[in-house]
Amino acid sequence: MNRTRAYPFLRIAGALVADAASVGWIAERLLAVHSSVDVVVNTVGHHAVWLAGVLFLASLSCWQLLNIVDRRPSDPLGAATLRPHAETNFE
């Protein structure tokens, strides 16, 4: 999925959810207030297998879509070949 346009949005959304959970937990501990962070996180945790499956299917769909979009005709008869992806530099 990291080669698709959807990945930055998914990564940022995941970071925002993690930030919200951490702020909620810190507020509970420091200010002795009750928040619903534990309830939400535990509910999501009980559905982790389903969530992982949905993310896996979304990843497969993005990969398939990326391969379909990357096909280009290489000869006049319309045979399609795959273009190599640009190398990603992870530093």
Salt bridges, closest charged atoms under 4 A:
GLU28 OE1 - ARG29 NH1 2.93
ASP70 OD1 - ARG83 NH2 3.72
ASP70 OD2 - HIS85 ND1 3.30
